[in-house]
Amino acid sequence: MIETIEVTKRETLGSRAMIKIREKGLIPAILYGHGEENLCLTLPLDTVNKLIKHGTKLVNLTGAATDSALLRAVQWSSLGDRIIHVDFARVSQTEAVDVTIPIHLHGEAPGAATAAGQLRFVVHEVTIHCPAGKIPEYLTCDISSLQIGMSIHVNELKLPEGATPVTPGTIVVAQVVSVGAVAEAATPAAS
């Protein structure tokens, strides 16, 4: 489901004006793309926090702008403790875009159920190319068949219809390794 958020037009520019906007619990934003004029906007901080918490990528904007937009960037303060700006890019629901999606593991790896094996979750997110209207919240990686020495690669993930991986398909997402191999790798070689 696509989130609908209300935005208001921002007339003021400059760092002092942005500080005053943030003091009111609002976040400055910009909407760009599709050859149209850039729009300076504001939206409530709690709305931005909700978008980030839920991993929302595609939103419908209402109010000062009525567009479908992709949440392209979130700018944080230098300490990384608060959001100071958001970028939105106009998109159509059928337009193909590149997005980074988190991966959730599903199931239990039989090879890691014994003392001899250890599950390694190597890649936690991948970039895919897919229609904006079909961007998933996350991708599921089923590990229920992984035995010791087996792995699942990016090209083995189930993607939404019309999606292709941008991340190379040979990259390992999850694997079960022998505990002995893990111990050998952790021990420095004698010289």
Helices and strands as residue ranges (DSSP letters): E 3-9, H 15-23, E 26-32, E 39-44, H 45-54, E 58-63, E 68-76, E 83-90, E 96-106, G 110-112, E 117-121, E 125-131, G 132-134, E 139-142, E 151-153, G 154-156, E 164-165, E 172-178, H 179-186
